[in-house]
Amino acid sequence: MTSHPVLSAKPGFGPDLKTFGTAVLLTFGAGLLGLVGWALLSSGFGFFLGLIAAGFGIYWWRSLHGKVFAPDLPTRSVVILLVVNLVLAGILVLTA
């Protein structure tokens, strides 16, 4: 009788996809905040304020999850980030 070692299950493609989605959404959201600031204040100062807000948002995200791109990120957080980006895009469209 021979015995074979039990192989542990690999996490799969899901965590990598969530990390990539988080990187894209955080970058896109930071740009959207800058553009919304520009649209609301009609100046480069508004863009600057939007980027400052994006920096604080990324800092808050890191304090929530331990890292900006955490490997064990919950799907709910990525979905909420997507919704926030859609709301920011909607505000930008309405101000145009």
Disulfide bonds with the S-S distance in Angstrom:
none
